[in-house]
Amino acid sequence: MISTRLRIKELLRERRWTTKVLAEKTGMSESYLTHIKNGTRRWNEDALKKLALAFELTPSDILEITGAHIPNPNQTIPLPENIKDQLANLDLKLKIIPIVGQIPSQPSPINNQIVQHTTGHDGEFIAVTGFDDDALFCLHVDDNNMAPQFVKGDYLIISPAAWTSSGDIVAVEYGAENPTKTIAQVNFMDEFVVLEAVNHKRAPIALVKDKDPVRIIGKVVYRYQKIN
């Protein structure tokens, strides 16, 4: 079984802090921190970042990992000898990127692996070539809500560094109080950013530029299709 607890109790003991001190340093409530410390409430990426900042550690140092190992994002993953031989004479930009179960809010090598861990895809990676983007991630499609364009079991390679134009399919976040993250086709107009469902089965959403919050997280640059 994989643990998703945080090392809060251990770190508090090391620094001789109380939960009240940690609350002051993070801006989170003592009650919420107590739940996280005891593993009785789920934590999110934002909470993990605040805790890492308070303890002056990286987010991965806060995770209490049992039953799984989160590799160093800068680590070189060894390839089998037969694959090395095949690639020896090829000029490929090979990257091994994490598979995630939801779109990261702020893609980066470490944040992508945190989302990989929290969405149940520990140890799952995919190889891609031809991209320099270090924040690349692979989104596993877990339902058929985007069918027939994308179906359950597909893998979408998403590049936050890729240039986005009208007609592209992107990972996007929109909305103010409760932002929604989704995959959509984007179109840029003079006054609007229009998001359309990739299966074209729902009415498009028109967002007013410089008024309605909308953020392109990354462009879908490749699809590994599920083979039945």
Secondary structure, DSSP 8 states (H G I E B T S, - for coil): -----B-HHHHHHHHT--HHHHHHHH---HHHHHHHHHT-S---HHHHHHHHHHHTS-HHHHB---S-----TT------HHHHHHHTTS---EEEEEEESS--SS--HHHHHHHHHHTT-TT-EEEEES---TT-EEEE--SSTTTTTS-TT-EEEEETTS---TT-EEEEEE-SSS-EEEEEEEEE-SSEEEEE-TTS-S--EEEETTTS-EEEEEEEEEEE----
